[in-house]
């Protein structure tokens, strides 16, 4: 089985306090740690699991700057066999279609029985790129996968719906599946693991080699003309409890007693 | 007249709330811009659902076919492609839901119509669409002004508009002929209900909920002691359930459970939109988080900006006999 996984490197923002840059066009990424998009990490793990069960090879693809090679190395350490880096130059400011154009050109010539990627990336959160790619590659697809079972030419996917419900769908291979967090338990990557795969060459390409023009990607190719960022307003907001730690806990305990009916 | 086309969303014969939210969004946008609101209902056995829609839109398009009974992309894509092309709908709206997230991007690619997904709101400025959405997990708001296009496509986030409809219109009802169905490459098999762990968090008066801030599964024991002291079960946000640190049916949020306890104590939960959707109607919300700007503080009544590992042990002591 030839499996292709598309991954993205993103700034890790879950625990960080974000600041908007002076131009208002983006956030200050100086102090932020870059890492693999969490959804894509689950996709890499799923790809390696499929390879372990059914044989074949995993190629991991990313579109990003030179630092993005880190996420490719991680994926190789997890068990991917080959890696492709599409250089970011020209793609800055792309919308989902622009990113999908880059991935499409790179992926269409790779042998692919199964293409996996995360449902969305934690920066823009479009949740579009995977399925646009599926449409252009003329592949059946399923998004929000929490379980994937392959039986010969058929793949059975459990899709996550709302309210603790799932649906089971069946599609024929080759197919594209976007995976939801929690689908598996991603293996740990050690420094040793990364060192073991250091001799695997990362193939690099760029928009020109892929045959894309500047009006298809980047700001020129984007459907968006302008973007203005702001911090969400607090609304009424919480009453922040103050005082010593003991005072705060005393007040909180009282609230829990009064409102929760605890003695 | 230009139209806003709203795709009604239903499951198991019931219209979902997002349908009414989108109709209210479309109505507000249409009235300021001389447009009509058209609802597209694809399904099988849809007369009853149609009855709930026909007095709140200008046009109701109904396509009834067994293949459309449960959402699945192949027939829905064909039906929407045909409808949008024939009617040249200016703006198509669907929910950013499990169904909409699956359907919208492929449809946008097939029709080459730009798609703005997971939008909180949208307005028109001289016929050009502007949308409001969030990035970085809800930590930053973004207003996007689009370039001029003949048609636009938006998926709308749940919970941003009212769910009740005003019955102030009488729609022209139009049955639509289904397109010629081609061979489907994906099939809907069945719905699957989640496994139960024996604790129903939706029945609890108090919930002690842990998020990513708990750090590691071993730390949950400390929180369990506090929860036991006040007689509350544990619940959690998505990251904790994803990692298997608590069973999946303890997860509060859009894809998990919606809870309305008397008291919801959120520990180390940032409060991303999907989590808020599952708990914001709790009577009293107390949040503990190190980040003063965590979105959870927008929905909580009381907040403690601090380390849950310092707060919880002392809080537990206040309840020991």
Contacts between the chains, C-beta under 8 A, distances in Angstrom:
chain1	res1	chain2	res2	distance
A	13	B	136	4.8
A	13	B	137	6.4
A	13	B	139	6.2
A	14	B	137	6.7
A	14	B	212	6.2
A	14	B	270	6.6
A	15	B	212	7.7
A	15	B	290	7.9
A	15	B	291	7.1
A	17	B	291	6.1
A	17	B	293	5.9
A	18	B	136	6.1
A	18	B	139	5.1
A	18	B	140	6.1
A	20	B	140	6.9
A	27	B	136	6.7
A	27	B	140	6.4
A	95	B	114	7.4
A	96	B	105	7.4
A	96	B	115	7.3
A	96	B	117	7.8
A	97	B	109	7.6
A	97	B	114	7.2
A	100	B	109	7.5
A	119	B	101	7.4
A	122	B	136	7.1
A	122	B	137	5.8
A	123	B	135	6.2
A	123	B	136	6.1
A	124	B	135	5.6
A	125	B	118	6.2
A	125	B	133	7.9
A	125	B	134	7.2
A	125	B	135	6.1
A	125	B	136	8.0
A	125	B	137	7.4
A	126	B	117	5.4
A	126	B	118	7.6
A	127	B	96	7.7
A	127	B	101	5.4
A	127	B	105	7.4
A	127	B	117	5.9
A	127	B	118	6.9
A	128	B	104	7.5
A	128	B	105	4.1
A	128	B	108	7.3
A	128	B	115	6.2
A	128	B	117	5.8
A	129	B	105	7.7
A	130	B	105	7.5
A	131	B	102	7.2
A	131	B	104	8.0
A	131	B	105	3.7
A	131	B	106	4.8
A	131	B	109	7.4
A	132	B	105	5.1
A	132	B	106	7.2
A	132	B	108	7.1
A	132	B	109	4.3
A	134	B	106	6.4
A	135	B	105	7.4
A	135	B	106	4.4
A	135	B	109	3.9
A	135	B	110	5.7
A	136	B	109	6.2
A	140	B	185	3.7
A	140	B	186	4.8
A	141	B	73	7.2
A	141	B	102	7.9
A	141	B	106	6.8
A	141	B	186	7.4
A	142	B	102	7.4
A	142	B	186	6.5
A	143	B	101	5.8
A	143	B	102	4.6
A	144	B	98	5.7
A	144	B	101	6.6
A	144	B	102	7.0
A	156	B	189	7.6
A	158	B	192	6.3
A	159	B	98	6.6
A	159	B	102	7.4
A	160	B	98	6.5
A	160	B	255	5.4
A	161	B	11	7.6
A	161	B	98	4.4
A	161	B	99	8.0
A	161	B	191	7.7
A	161	B	255	7.5
A	162	B	97	6.7
A	162	B	98	6.0
A	162	B	254	6.0
A	162	B	255	6.1
A	163	B	255	7.7
A	163	B	256	7.7
A	163	B	257	7.3
A	163	B	258	7.1
A	164	B	193	7.2
A	164	B	194	4.2
A	164	B	248	7.6
A	164	B	249	6.4
A	164	B	251	7.9
A	164	B	255	7.4
A	164	B	256	6.0
A	164	B	257	6.2
A	165	B	191	6.0
A	165	B	192	7.1
A	165	B	193	6.1
A	165	B	194	6.9
A	166	B	191	7.3
A	166	B	192	4.4
A	166	B	193	7.9
A	166	B	194	6.9
A	167	B	70	7.8
A	167	B	188	6.4
A	167	B	189	7.6
A	167	B	190	7.2
A	167	B	191	5.4
A	167	B	192	6.7
A	168	B	189	4.3
A	168	B	190	5.3
A	168	B	191	7.8
A	168	B	192	5.6
A	169	B	72	7.1
A	169	B	186	5.6
A	169	B	187	6.5
A	169	B	188	5.6
A	169	B	189	6.1
A	170	B	186	6.9
A	170	B	187	5.1
A	170	B	189	5.8
A	171	B	185	6.0
A	171	B	186	4.1
A	171	B	187	7.6
A	172	B	185	5.8
A	181	B	238	6.9
A	181	B	239	7.5
A	181	B	242	4.6
A	182	B	238	7.4
A	182	B	241	6.5
A	182	B	242	3.2
A	182	B	243	7.5
A	182	B	244	7.9
A	182	B	248	7.8
A	185	B	243	7.7
A	185	B	244	6.8
A	222	B	147	7.9
A	223	B	114	3.4
A	223	B	116	7.9
A	223	B	146	5.7
A	223	B	147	5.9
A	223	B	149	7.0
A	224	B	144	5.0
A	224	B	145	7.2
A	224	B	146	5.8
A	224	B	147	7.1
A	225	B	145	5.0
A	225	B	146	6.1
A	225	B	147	4.7
A	226	B	144	7.2
A	226	B	145	4.1
A	227	B	142	5.8
A	227	B	143	7.3
A	227	B	144	5.4
A	227	B	145	7.6
A	228	B	142	7.1
A	228	B	143	4.6
A	228	B	145	8.0
A	229	B	135	7.7
A	229	B	140	5.4
A	229	B	141	6.9
A	229	B	142	5.5
A	230	B	140	7.4
A	230	B	141	4.9
A	230	B	143	7.6
A	231	B	139	7.9
A	231	B	140	6.8
A	231	B	141	7.1
A	231	B	293	7.4
A	232	B	134	7.3
A	232	B	138	7.1
A	232	B	139	7.5
A	232	B	140	7.5
A	232	B	141	5.1
A	232	B	295	6.8
A	232	B	298	7.3
A	234	B	297	7.2
A	234	B	298	5.5
A	235	B	298	4.8
A	235	B	299	8.0
A	237	B	297	5.9
A	237	B	298	5.9
A	237	B	303	7.9
A	238	B	285	7.8
A	238	B	287	6.3
A	238	B	297	4.5
A	238	B	298	7.6
A	238	B	300	4.1
A	238	B	301	6.1
A	238	B	302	5.7
A	238	B	303	3.4
A	239	B	301	6.6
A	239	B	302	5.5
A	239	B	303	6.9
A	240	B	292	7.8
A	240	B	297	7.5
A	240	B	302	7.9
A	240	B	303	4.7
A	240	B	304	7.4
A	240	B	305	6.0
A	241	B	302	6.1
A	241	B	303	6.8
A	241	B	304	5.4
A	245	B	306	7.4
A	245	B	310	6.2
A	245	B	311	7.1
A	245	B	314	6.2
A	246	B	314	6.5
A	248	B	304	5.7
A	248	B	306	7.4
A	248	B	311	7.2
A	249	B	311	6.4
A	249	B	314	4.4
A	249	B	315	4.8
A	249	B	317	7.9
A	249	B	318	6.0
A	250	B	318	6.7
A	252	B	286	6.1
A	252	B	302	7.1
A	252	B	304	6.8
A	252	B	311	7.8
A	252	B	315	6.0
A	252	B	318	8.0
A	253	B	315	6.2
A	253	B	318	3.7
A	253	B	319	6.6
A	255	B	263	7.6
A	255	B	284	6.6
A	255	B	286	6.4
A	255	B	302	6.1
A	256	B	206	7.1
A	256	B	230	6.2
A	256	B	263	5.8
A	256	B	265	7.4
A	256	B	286	7.4
A	259	B	262	5.6
A	259	B	263	5.1
A	259	B	283	6.5
A	259	B	284	4.3
A	260	B	205	6.0
A	260	B	206	4.4
A	260	B	230	6.9
A	260	B	232	7.8
A	260	B	262	5.2
A	260	B	263	4.0
A	260	B	284	7.6
A	261	B	205	6.2
A	261	B	262	6.6
A	262	B	206	7.1
A	262	B	230	5.1
A	262	B	231	6.7
A	262	B	319	7.1
